[in-house]
Amino acid sequence: MTETKISRRFLEAIEEGRYEELPGGVFAVSYIRQYAWMTGYDAELILDHYRNRMEQRTEAEPARRQPAARWVRFFESA
């Protein structure tokens, strides 16, 4: 834990495959790489699992709400 400066909560999330609990983007990738380096695991294998899981999660999410029509008109007129 102290070698990576990653909180215990995030380390446990990586170990248990609860990637949605990690901070997004480059932070998650960095944490996974550090975890793999410290434990001797293959970082690319874990990152593949992470990317697949997050991709499935994104596909399963409902469509995001559209912006209110008044804001769309505001930005189109600018």
C-alpha angles and dihedrals in degrees: 000000000000092000092059101031087223115139119248090243092060093044090053090047090054093047092049096042093245093140094158087073092061122092110262135260123357093002093063092046091048092049091050092049092049091047091051092047093051094046099039094242124140105265094202091055092053092043091052089053090047093050093047092050094046092046091053090048092051092050091050095052116102117251113278119251117266117242116262112275092240091061093047090053090047093055094041091055094051 
